[in-house]
Amino acid sequence: MARRSLALLAVVLAYLQVVSATSWLRQFTTDGTVRKGYDASGQQVVMLKLDRNSGAAGLNSKQQYLYGEFSFEMKLIRGNSAGTVSCFYLSSGTDDWRDEIDMEFMGNSSGQPVVLNTNVWANGDGKKEHQFNLWFDPSADYHTYTIIWNPTNILFKVDNVFIRSFKRYADLPYPSSKPMTLHATLWDGSYWATEKGKIPIDWNSAPFVVSYRSFYANACVAGGACNAGRGGWMRKRLNGAELGTVRWAERNYMRYNYCQDGWRFPQGLPAECSRK
Ligand SMILES: *[C@@H]1O[C@H](CO)[C@@H](O)[C@H](O)[C@H]1NC(C)=O
């Protein structure tokens, strides 16, 4: 490409980034009660609300992606959020062979820890949870939650801390061919979210509100452009220090690991559990 058109492209890309920072909601369709506003710094904030009558609220990306780096800043529900689930996930659909990558926040009674559930589904098998208590109050302020999905691994990050890497093995199912829609949703997960369903939603605490801002997607769009070079997400693997933060999170904050749940897998743990 000629140097001049490259320079022009750079200008256009810079402009697109500014536009997406201020009005990223345009990249989504919405369900349920969704409110938008701007915070003190001029950033667009989108709030999902849940009350007894409204049903689930959510955002669904208009584009579908096949690999990418995705993040949101989220401020979770204040006070009693038991029974609610706020999340950010990629999904190829609702069929029995779907692929999915989840970051789900399971609410709790006031003052009790919110649990972050990370999960990967490949070909409809989604029993691969790693769950963590967070080391801060996720309702007090915005924190950045990131999913990096590339052909070698799926990485989960909280602020600047990697907490999980899900590796691909050539002989095991891995999300690699089905384009996924990105969703951000808030729903009533009373039947499982808090202490395995013991604490349902208390509608007296409604409306429940979760706020999202700073949507970021550096991704391959299905059937379109693939901006894979920038930031190196396409080739990203954890380095030694980053593997160290994964071990730190596992040692100090992990509350569930499917690879340690023999009761759930009487025929033996999933194959990747015994791989390096
Ligand atoms: C809620 O709080 C209880 C008590 O501290 C804790 O055992 C549980 O892991 C917390 N999270 C969920 C999602 O139940």
The ligand as an SDF file (V2000), in Angstrom:
LIG
                    3D

 14 14  0  0  0  0  0  0  0  0999 V2000
  -21.3630  -15.8030   49.2070 C   0  0  0  0  0  0  0  0  0  0  0  0
  -20.9470  -15.7250   50.5450 O   0  0  0  0  0  0  0  0  0  0  0  0
  -20.7740  -16.9810   51.1680 C   0  0  0  0  0  0  0  0  0  0  0  0
  -20.4560  -16.7350   52.6280 C   0  0  0  0  0  0  0  0  0  0  0  0
  -19.3120  -15.9360   52.7870 O   0  0  0  0  0  0  0  0  0  0  0  0
  -19.6690  -17.7580   50.4370 C   0  0  0  0  0  0  0  0  0  0  0  0
  -19.5480  -19.0460   51.0040 O   0  0  0  0  0  0  0  0  0  0  0  0
  -20.0030  -17.8650   48.9650 C   0  0  0  0  0  0  0  0  0  0  0  0
  -18.9090  -18.4430   48.2710 O   0  0  0  0  0  0  0  0  0  0  0  0
  -20.2640  -16.4910   48.3690 C   0  0  0  0  0  0  0  0  0  0  0  0
  -20.5400  -16.4750   46.9470 N   0  0  0  0  0  0  0  0  0  0  0  0
  -21.5150  -17.1450   46.3230 C   0  0  0  0  0  0  0  0  0  0  0  0
  -21.6350  -16.8800   44.8590 C   0  0  0  0  0  0  0  0  0  0  0  0
  -22.2720  -17.9120   46.8820 O   0  0  0  0  0  0  0  0  0  0  0  0
  1  2  1  0
  1 10  1  0
  2  3  1  0
  3  4  1  0
  3  6  1  0
  4  5  1  0
  6  7  1  0
  6  8  1  0
  8  9  1  0
  8 10  1  0
 10 11  1  0
 11 12  1  0
 12 13  1  0
 12 14  2  0
M  END
$$$$
